[in-house]
Amino acid sequence: MQYLPNLDIGSGPFYLYTYAGVTSGAGVLNANLNWDRANWQAIAALPANSVAKGSSFSFSETIQQFTYNPTKSTVTFGGDSGSLASGATGMIGITNATGSIQLYNSKGVAVGSPIPLGTSTNGVYTVSIPTTKLGAGAYEIVVTATYNFLGLARTWYQADGFTVS
C-alpha cells in the first residue's frame, strides 16, 4: 500500500499520520478531530448561547480539515481557504461544504425542518435560527455537512446548543 497523506484510513476516531512501511511497517495514528460529536450543553448563563423567544439566534460553524503538505513548495487551496507551507501541517477552512442544521429539544426530538448552512467565508458558515415557534428551554444544534477536499468526499458532524428564554 502506498502512503498518501490526505486519504482517510477508515472512518473511525483516528487517521494514519505517518507510515514507515518500507522499513518497519509501523505507523502513527492521530485523533480524527472530525469523528466524535462533542458533548453539548446549552447553558443559560452564557449570553452568547441564550436568546429571547421571538428573536433570531445567530449560529456560526467553522468547518476545517486537517492536512499535511508533503511537497517542496507552499500549496494554496482554492478561494479563501488558505495555504500551507512545505512540510507543514494545519487546518484549512472548507468553503465548498453543503449541508444543514437540525434542532433537537431536550428530549432528543427533532424540532422544525433542517436549515441550510448557506455560504462560507474561510470555512465559517453562519445560520440565522428563528425562535418564534420554539418554546422556552434548551435546544441542541446538530450540523451535518458534506464537502470535497483534495478530491475526496468528506462528512462533517458537530453539535452545539442554545437556550430560548
N, C-alpha and C positions, 0 to 999 in steps of 0.2 A: 504494500500500500504506500503510495506517495503522500507525504505530508503536505497539505495545503492549508495555510494558517487561518483562512477565513471560512472554512467549512465546519459546520456543526458535526459533532460526533454524537449521534442520537439526539434525543430531545429532552434530556434529563437535567439534573441540577448542576452538572459540570460540563466543561468543554476541554478539549485537548489543547493545552498551551504550547508545549514543546514535545518533540518526539525524536528519540535517538535510535531509530530502528536499525540503522546500518551498523552501529557499534554495539548497542546493548539491548535494544528492544524496549528500553524504558521510556516512559513518558511522564509529563507533569500535567495534572488536571487542575483547573481553576474553577471557582464557583461561577455558575451562569447567573448573572445578576437579573436576567430576564425570565428566570424559571419560576420562582415561587411567588404567589400573591402575598403582598405584605399584610400583616395583621392590621386591621383598620380600627380606628376608634374615633368616632365623632365626639369631640369634646366641646361642650357649650361655652366653656370658659375661654376658649381661644377665639377672639373676634374674627380672625380670618376664616374660621370654619363654621361660623354662625351667621344666619341670615333671617331677617324678619319675613314672615309669611306675606306674599304679595310682591316681594322684591325678587330680582333675579340674582342667582349665585353665580359668580364668575369663576369657573374652574379651569385650571391650566394643567396640562400633562406634558412632560418633557420625554420624548422618545429618542433614545440614543442607542448606538450599537458600539460595543467594544470591539476593537480591531487592532491588528498589528501590521506594520508596513515593513515587509522583508526586502524591499527594493533598495537600490543605492541612491535614490533621489526622493524628494518630497512628493507625496501623492496628494492631489487636490480632488476632493469629492465634489459632485455637482451642486449647483445652486449655492445656498448659504450654509451648507453642511460643514465646511471647514477643510483643513488639510492636516497631514500627518507626516512628520519628518522621517527620514530614513532610519530604520531600526527602532522606531518609537512605537509605543502602544498608547491607546487613548480612546476616548468616547467621541463618536461622530454623530452629530444631530441628524436625525432622519426626517427628510422633508417630503417623502413620497408615500407616507402612510395613509391608509384609508380605513375607516372603522367608525365606531360609535361608543357612547357611554350608555350604561343602563343603570337606573336607580333601583335600589332594593330597600325595603323598610326594615325595621329592627327584627322582624320575624323571618327575614330572608325571602320575602315575596317581591317579585318584580313590580315596579310601580311605573305606569305610563309606558310609552313607546321609547325605543332607543333614540338617542340624539346624536346626529352625525358629528364627527370630530371637526370638520372644516379644514382650513388651510393652516400651514405651519410657517413659522419664522425660526430658522436654525433648530428645528426639531421641537419647538414649543407650540402645542395646539391649545387653543382657548375655546371653551364652550360656555355659553350662557344658559343656565338651568333655570327655567321659570318655576316659581314656588306657589303660584296662585292656587293650584289644585292639590297641594301637599298639606297634610296635617302636621301639627307640631310634633317634633320628635327627631330621632337620629335616622340618617339615610346613608347607605353605602353607595359609592360610585364605583362601578366596575368598567374599566376601559378595555376594549378588545379592538385590536388593530392588526392589519397585515401590511407588509411592505417588502420591497426588494432591496437587498444590499449586496453589492458585488456579484450580481446575477443570481442570488439565492432568495427564495421566498422565505419570509420570517413572520412570526406571530408575536404580538406583544399583549400581555395581560398585566393590569395593575389595578389596585384597589385603593380607595381613599374614602373619606366621609365628611359629612357636614350635618349641622342641625338646623331645623326650622323652628323658630320661636313664635 
